């Protein structure tokens, strides 16, 4: 069983939950930009949480089905159609030989996630099937999809679980302020820069990819010149280069960075940030570490319960 790529779309890559344990070698974790949507795609089919899923950015591919398979779609609404009928995120569909899956006009969000029952049949590299585009390994031949690719499916004919996804777990909302924690260099920034992070809006520029999002807004100045040593960074770290315009590091971020870090996006809001598109206006609000941990733990309990229910069904 395979899915044939008739047109590749803009940027479609395979991601599992990431390549952990190799950052000391300079290998980023990678994995999905929107982990919640990734995991829910697998939940809908009863797959293991770390089964590889196709992450589709803005403009989706056209796929032709060779064989019978069950697919789940989550995340952004990128105008998916199956046989000419609209396919909304959060639903599963059974495809038979000769079916066409396509994508049209984007309606909301930036990234959709397509999972197949049983998973895509991909080799592990350094313990993961996530695509590392810059190094050219993992996923499907270490690259984005191309026309003519035949994507192998592991295949499963088990009945998919009957689930209704809870409200609020998946959102493409770009209006509500993103929640931040003060970064390790917060106190090194001027009062005006600190006020701008709390009160002003920033715009996501076209310089936005899986490595980082460049924002445009008020200039964030240090209180005094300083030299920074390269230190560990994470998904959601907000760095400020010399031009004073912040960069939010994303899933394929480098393992260390030498720019001062003014803030860190709370993990609970990373999926929502991943669904933003260039031109979106972002504002921020701050919370403390205890509240950030509470929110993340609460969401993780819901996801874990859903994953557990499909395994026991």
C-alpha positions in Angstrom: 0.0 0.0 0.0 1.3 3.4 -0.9 0.3 7.0 -1.4 1.6 8.5 -4.6 2.6 12.2 -4.6 1.1 13.9 -7.7 2.1 17.4 -6.5 4.2 18.0 -3.4 2.7 21.2 -2.0 4.8 23.8 -0.4 6.7 22.0 2.5 5.5 18.6 3.6 7.8 16.6 5.8 7.4 13.6 8.1 7.7 14.1 11.9 7.5 11.9 14.9 7.9 13.2 18.5 11.5 14.2 17.9 15.1 13.0 18.0 15.9 13.2 21.7 19.3 12.6 23.4 21.7 14.1 20.7 21.7 17.8 21.3 25.2 17.5 22.9 26.3 16.4 19.4 24.6 19.5 17.9 21.6 17.5 16.5 18.3 19.3 17.2 15.3 17.5 18.5 13.0 18.6 15.7 9.6 16.9 15.7 6.3 18.5 15.0 5.8 22.2 15.2 2.3 21.6 16.7 2.8 18.5 18.9 -0.9 18.5 20.1 -2.3 18.2 16.5 0.4 15.6 15.8 -0.6 13.4 18.7 -4.3 13.8 18.1 -3.9 12.6 14.5 -2.5 9.4 15.9 -5.1 9.2 18.7 -7.9 9.3 16.1 -6.5 6.1 14.5 -5.3 4.3 17.6 -1.6 4.7 16.6 1.3 4.9 19.0 1.9 8.5 20.1 5.3 8.6 18.3 4.1 7.2 15.0 5.4 9.4 12.1 2.8 11.9 10.7 3.0 14.1 7.6 3.3 17.7 8.6 1.8 19.9 5.8 2.6 23.6 5.7 0.2 26.2 4.1 -0.2 24.6 0.7 -0.8 20.8 0.8 0.1 18.1 -1.6 -2.1 16.0 -3.9 -2.0 12.3 -3.1 -3.2 9.3 -5.0 -4.1 6.2 -3.1 -2.8 2.7 -4.1 -4.6 0.4 -1.8 -7.1 0.8 1.1 -6.1 2.8 4.1 -7.6 4.9 6.9 -6.3 8.5 7.4 -6.8 11.2 10.0 -6.4 14.9 9.6 -5.9 17.5 12.3 -4.4 21.0 12.8 -4.9 23.8 10.3 -7.8 23.9 7.8 -5.9 23.9 4.5 -8.9 23.2 2.4 -8.6 19.4 2.3 -10.8 17.5 -0.1 -11.3 13.8 -0.7 -12.9 12.9 -4.0 -14.1 16.5 -4.4 -15.8 16.5 -0.9 -14.5 18.8 1.8 -12.6 17.1 4.7 -12.5 19.0 7.9 -9.7 18.7 10.5 -10.4 16.4 13.4 -12.0 13.6 11.3 -10.9 10.3 9.8 -11.6 8.9 6.3 -11.2 5.6 4.6 -9.5 5.7 1.2 -9.7 3.0 -1.5 -7.6 2.5 -4.6 -8.1 5.4 -7.0 -9.0 8.0 -4.4 -7.4 11.5 -4.6 -6.6 13.6 -1.6 -6.0 17.3 -2.3 -5.7 20.6 -0.6 -7.1 24.0 -1.7 -7.6 27.4 -0.2 -6.2 27.8 3.4 -9.0 28.8 5.8 -7.2 28.9 9.1 -3.8 28.0 10.6 -0.5 27.1 9.0 0.1 23.4 9.5 -2.1 20.3 9.1 -1.2 16.8 10.2 -2.0 13.7 8.2 -1.7 10.3 9.9 -2.4 6.8 8.5 -3.6 3.8 10.5 -0.6 1.7 11.4 1.8 4.5 10.5 4.0 5.4 7.6 6.8 2.9 7.0 10.0 4.9 7.5 13.4 4.0 8.9 14.7 5.4 12.1 17.8 7.6 12.1 19.3 8.3 15.5 16.2 6.8 17.1 13.7 9.0 15.2 11.8 9.2 11.9 11.6 13.0 12.0 12.9 14.9 8.9 16.1 17.0 9.5 16.1 19.2 6.4 19.3 21.0 7.0 21.3 17.7 7.6 19.3 15.8 5.0 18.4 12.7 7.0 15.3 11.1 8.6 11.7 11.2 7.3 11.4 10.5 3.6 14.9 10.6 2.2 15.8 13.5 4.4 13.8 16.0 2.4 10.4 17.5 1.6 8.0 15.5 -0.6 8.5 15.6 -4.3 6.3 14.7 -7.3 6.4 11.0 -8.0 7.3 9.9 -4.4 5.6 6.6 -3.4 5.0 6.8 0.4 4.9 3.3 1.9 2.2 2.6 4.6 2.6 0.1 7.4 -1.1 -0.5 7.1 -3.7 -1.5 9.7 -7.3 -2.7 9.3 -8.2 -2.4 13.0 -11.4 -0.4 13.6 -10.4 3.2 14.5 -11.5 4.3 18.0 -14.7 6.3 18.3 -13.5 9.6 19.7 -14.7 13.2 20.0 -11.8 15.5 20.4 -12.1 17.8 23.5 -12.7 21.5 22.8 -9.7 23.8 23.3 -7.0 21.2 22.6 -6.6 22.3 19.0 -6.7 26.0 18.1 -5.4 28.2 15.4 -6.3 31.3 17.3 -3.7 34.1 16.7 -5.6 36.8 18.6 -5.3 35.8 22.3 -1.9 36.8 23.7 0.8 34.2 23.8 2.0 33.4 27.4 5.6 34.0 28.2 8.1 33.5 31.0 10.9 36.0 31.6 14.1 34.8 29.9 17.4 34.3 31.6 18.5 37.7 30.3 15.3 39.6 31.0 16.9 41.9 33.6 19.5 42.9 31.1 17.0 44.6 28.9 15.9 48.3 29.3 12.6 49.1 31.0 11.3 50.3 27.6 12.1 46.9 26.1 10.4 45.1 29.0 7.3 47.3 28.6 7.2 46.6 24.9 7.0 42.9 25.5 4.2 43.3 27.9 2.2 46.0 26.0 3.0 46.2 22.3 2.2 44.0 19.3 4.7 42.3 17.0 4.2 41.1 13.5 5.3 37.7 12.2 7.5 38.4 9.1 7.9 36.2 6.0 11.2 35.0 7.6 9.5 32.2 9.4 10.3 28.5 9.1 10.7 25.4 11.2 14.0 26.9 12.7 12.7 30.3 13.8 10.1 33.0 13.5 11.4 36.6 13.0 9.2 39.3 14.5 8.9 43.0 13.7 7.9 45.5 16.3 9.5 47.9 18.8 13.2 47.8 19.1 14.2 45.8 22.2 17.4 47.3 23.5 19.7 46.1 26.3 20.1 48.4 29.3 23.9 48.3 28.6 26.1 46.7 26.0 27.1 43.1 26.9 28.8 40.0 25.5 26.9 36.8 25.8 28.3 33.3 25.8 26.6 30.7 23.7 24.1 28.8 25.9 21.5 26.1 25.5 18.2 27.2 23.9 14.8 25.6 23.5 11.7 25.5 21.4 10.1 28.8 22.2 13.2 30.7 23.3 12.9 34.4 22.3 16.3 35.7 21.3 17.1 39.3 20.5 19.9 39.9 17.9 21.7 43.3 17.6 19.0 44.9 15.5 16.6 44.6 18.5 14.0 42.6 16.5 13.2 39.3 18.3 13.4 35.8 16.9 11.3 33.0 18.4 13.1 29.6 18.1 11.0 26.8 16.7 11.1 23.0 16.4 14.3 22.8 14.3 16.2 25.4 16.4 19.9 25.2 16.8 21.1 23.6 20.1 22.9 26.7 21.4 22.7 30.4 20.8 24.7 33.5 21.7 22.0 36.2 21.5 20.4 37.4 24.8 17.2 35.7 25.6 14.4 38.1 26.7 11.7 35.5 27.2 10.5 31.9 26.7 7.1 31.0 25.2 5.2 28.7 27.6 5.0 25.2 26.3 1.2 25.1 26.4 1.2 27.9 23.7 3.8 26.5 21.3 1.2 24.7 19.2 -0.8 27.9 18.8 2.4 29.8 17.8 3.2 27.1 15.3 -0.2 27.8 13.6 0.6 31.5 13.0 1.3 32.8 9.5 3.3 35.7 8.2 1.4 38.9 8.8 -0.2 37.8 12.0 0.0 40.2 14.9 1.2 38.7 18.2 0.9 40.1 21.6 2.2 38.7 24.9 1.3 38.3 28.5 3.5 36.9 31.3 3.0 34.2 33.8 5.2 32.5 36.4 6.9 29.1 36.2 4.4 27.4 38.5 1.4 28.5 36.4 3.2 27.5 33.1 3.9 24.0 34.6 0.3 23.7 35.8 -1.2 24.4 32.4 1.2 22.1 30.6 0.5 19.2 33.1 -3.2 19.7 32.8 -3.1 19.4 29.0 -0.7 16.5 29.1 -3.1 14.6 31.4 -5.9 15.0 28.8 -3.7 13.9 25.9 -2.3 10.9 27.9 -5.9 9.9 28.9 -6.9 10.0 25.2 -3.9 7.9 24.1 -4.6 5.4 26.9 -8.2 5.0 26.0 -7.4 4.1 22.4 -4.8 1.5 23.5 -7.3 -0.1 25.8 -10.2 0.0 23.3 
